[in-house]
Amino acid sequence: MTGASPSAEPAAAPRRSSRKRLLDVVRVVVLVVILLAVGIALWRNWDAVRGDIGRIGPASLVAAVLLSLASPFLTVCGWRVLMADLGSRLHIAPASGVFFVGQLGKYLPGSVWSVVVQADMAKGLGVPRSRTAVIGLLTIMISALTGMIAGLPALPALLTREAGAVPPWAIVAVILALAVLLWPPLLNRGIRTAMRLLRRDPLPHDLTPAAVGLSALWFTLSWGAGGLAVWVMARSVAPAGYDGWHLLLVSVSGYLLAAGIGMFSFIVPAGVGVRDGVLVLLLATSMPVAAATAVVVVSRFLTVVADVAWAGAGWLWGRTHHLLPDRRPRMDDHV
């Protein structure tokens, strides 16, 4: 009789593990299908796309590189604000080491790799894992919401191909509905409820309105930098006589809308394919599809380069200061 109870619990773990493996397989399959579709589309139109890539001038490319590098840095500034508000003030150097190395996890199948790595590394700085995990998830949520809010002005161009076809009041109503989710009392209530449902210890205190507002501002600036990187390249390949204001709208606000939609596409790592497809549709309202594709291809490349460059710097800092997770077996793992 005493042996029946222990055998029941391990049975649930394999079932959960099987579901997780199945979900990971689905994510990989979806990602492969998307990448194949993108690859085939590029191959069929490569001659036109290659010509448009060559039209992106050196000055525009340098500006796009700098803006692409600035975007992740502005994100970590917002992350630091949330960490400091909950009692973990980190200098920009260790904060960058923790944040940027973890950020590469968004390119892996699964939803929490970034948060897991950040929690492991931050523990070496004396930050509780649960606190880092909550801040990591909040960063994803607040960043996605701010991106969607700032990107909604481009929604009419995506839905109807005409900037004025959707009434302004409808856009304002959706923006206000999303902004309500960032209202500190509602946000804190949601955090408390989630922690209780997950049977985790509550946070030391609620997030302050100042921290929520300042982090949202940093995340919006980060999105804006990425959108401006798209805009400076789009100007180089836009046809003569293009509408400057419309191009700015679909480049900057459109990039935020596309990236926000990509972030909500949890099944696809880093929104690969989703963000790019939406952005091509938006840019195509100001230029030929081949030119829009060229801009999006270079934009995605610069985004990955920026992520890898910052992660490399963070990895060097983390390795020097012994913050990288040690995956070697420990005696207490078997206790």
Secondary structure, 3 states (H helix, E strand, C coil): CCCHHHHHHHHHHHHHHHHHHHHHHHHHHHHHHHHHHHHHHHHHCHHHHHHHHHCCCHHHHHHHHHHHHHHHHHHHHHHHHHHHHCCCCCCHHHHHHHHHHHHHHHHCCCCCHHHHHHHHHHHCCCCCHHHHHHHHHHHHHHHHHHHHHHHHHHHHHHHHCCCCCCCHHHHHHHHHHHHHCCCHHHHHHHHHHHHHHCCCCCCCCCCCHHHHHHHHHHHHHHHHHHHHHHHHHHHHHCCCCCCHHHHHHHHHHHHHHHHHHHHCCCCCHHHCCHHHHHHHHHHCCCCCHHHHHHHHHHHHHHHHHHHHHHHHHHHHHHHHCCCCCCCCCCHHHHC
